[in-house]
């Protein structure tokens, strides 16, 4: 049994997608970020950085419980545990890791900043422009890669699972996927996988409501409903 400490965000959806893809038995343990539950001693014991997702594998190495924090490390751990979506071949594994770390260090943080500054009640023009340009640059990096391969590492892998939930928010960033045809093709292909649909729909409605509330707070004239990344 995998216990997943979860709150509906792109980083957490990476893990629900992987768990659905592998068929591992798991249960969700909600970490309500809006109530500060990420700072409780119990959660800090498994996630010292006070960030989710985090997992506890109750059948970890040696049959003993083992906890893992950081979404990229969790994907690697689950890939090794199941022998799926994380190839054993050294060259292929290196390619997966390059795109996985690219997402963790670049795509996620930069798109997160673009969304954050875009939702501000009083936008900071420099920040909006800086992170908006970086978001488009990163989409371009993906598009060039996906124009030469069906998936980021050639074959479907944890690298795609890491990136897909972040690309799902393209509308909220004002990005038209028609500008990035290879990303659009990949986005549809990955989204058509049944396991991806199951994993990515967990908590999606709650996420949409929170995003709408953020937009309304930033712009009282904005529509009540918004697109959920």
N, C-alpha and C positions, 0 to 999 in steps of 0.2 A: 504494500500500500504506500503510495506517494501522497503526502500531505502537502498541498500547495497553498501557501499563504498568498492571498489574491485580493486585488482590487481592480476593477475594469479599467485598464490602461493598455496602450500598445505593448509595453514591456511584459505585462502579465499575459497578454494574449499570445505572445510567442510561446509560452509554456503550455497553455491549454491546447494550442494547436499541436505541439509536439506530443503531448500526452494522448490526444485523440488519434494522431497518426500512428503511434506505436501500440495503442490499445492497452497501455498500462492502467492498472487499477489505481484510481486516485480520488481524493476528496478535497473540497475547497474549505479553507479556513479564511474567512473574510478579515481583511485588515482595513478598517475604515479610516482612510487617510484624512478625511474631513474632520474626524474626531480625535486625531492624533494617536491612533492606536499603534502606529509604527514606532512610537517612542516608549512603549511599555517594556519593562525589563524582560518579560518572556519573549517578546519578539526580538529585542536587541541581542538576546542570547544566540539567536540563529542568524540574524542579519545585523551585524555591528554598525553598518552604515545607515540604519534606520530607513531602508528602502525595500520595497517589494518589487518583484516577487522573490520568494525564498521557498525552498522545499525542505521537507524532512522525509528521507527515504527510510521507512521502518524496516526495510530489508536491504540495508546498505552493505558496504564491504565487510566480509566476515560474518554476515548475518546480523550485524548490529546497526542500530539507527545512525543515520548520517545526514547532516544538514548542509545545504549549499545555498549561498546567496550570490547575487549578480546573474542577470538573465542569460548572458552569454555562457558563463560557467555552468549554469543549469542545463542549457542545451547540450553542451559538450558532455556533461555527466550522463544525461539520459541517452545520448547517442552511443556512448561507450557501454552503458548498461544493457542496452537492447541490441547493439550492433546494427542500428538502422540510421540512415540519413547522415552518417558521419563516417565516411569511408576509411577502411583500414590502410589502403594504399597510401604511402607517404606523400606522394605528389598530389593526389586528389585531396587528401586531408588538409594539406597545406593550403590548397586553393580555397577550400571551404572556410578554413580559419581566417584567411585574408579578408574574405568578404564578410564573415561574421564580425571580426574586429572592426572592419570599416563601418559597419552598422552601429556597433556599440560605441565607438569613439567619435563617429562623424554624423551619420544620417539621423540617428535618434536624438542626440543632443542638439544638433542644429535645427532640426524641424521642430523640436520642442521649444527652442528659443523663439523661432519664427512665430509659432502659435501664441506663445506667451506675450510677446511684445505687440502682436497683432490684435490681441484682445484687450489691451490696456485702455482704460477710460480716457486717458490723455496720452495718446501715442507719442513715443519718442522717435522722430523721423529718422535719425541716424540708425537706431537699432532696428527699426522696421525695414529700412533699406538694406542694412548689412545682412541680416538673417534671411530676408526674402531672397536676396541675390545668392546667398550660400545654399539655400534650399534648392533653387533652380539649378545651380551648378552641380549639386549632388544628384539631382534627377538626371542631369545630362551624363554624369559618370555612369549611372545605371543604364541609361539608354544605349550608350555606346557598347557597353559590355553585353547587354541583352540582344543587341543587333547581331552579335556573332555567336551566341550560345542560347539555348532554350531557357536555361536557368543560370544563376550567378556563378555556380561552380561547375557548370556543364550539365550535371544531373541534379535533380531536385534534392535539396539538403536542408540542414538546419540554418544555413545562410539565408535561404529564401523565407523560411519561417520567421527569421529575425526581422527581415526587411518588410515583409508584406503588411503587418499591422500598422506600420508607420506610413506606408504609402496610401493606406486606406483613407487617410485624412487629407488627401490632395485638395478637395473642394474647399475645406476650411482655410487652406493656405492660398486660395485663389489661383491654383494651378490647373490648367487644362491638359488632360493627358493626351489630347490630340497633338500637342507639341512634342510628345515623347512616345512615339508609336510603339517602340520595342517594350517600353515599360508598360504601356497599356495592354499589349498582347500578353505579357508575362502576368500582369495583375489579374487579368481575366482567367488565365490558365490556372494559376495557383488558387484563386478564389473559387474555381469550379470544383476543387477537390472536396469531397464530402467531409473529411476530417477537418479541413480548414474551416468550412462553414460552421461545423459544430463548435469548434474551439473558439472561433472569432465571435460567435453570437452570445457567448456567456457574458452576461452583464452589459450587453450592448445598449439596451434601453436606458439603463441607469447612466451610462456614459453620455448618451445623447442628451439626457435631461441636464446633466451637469454642464455640458458644453453650451447648451441653450441659455442656461442661467448666467454663465460667464459672459456670453455675448450680450445678453440683455443688460447686465451690470455695466458693461463697457459702452453700450449704445442703447439707451432706453427706447429708441425708435426702431430697433431691430425686431424682426419677426420673432414670435415666441418659440417657434420650432426651428431647429437647425439640422444640418447633416451631421451624422455621427461618423467620425473617422473609423 
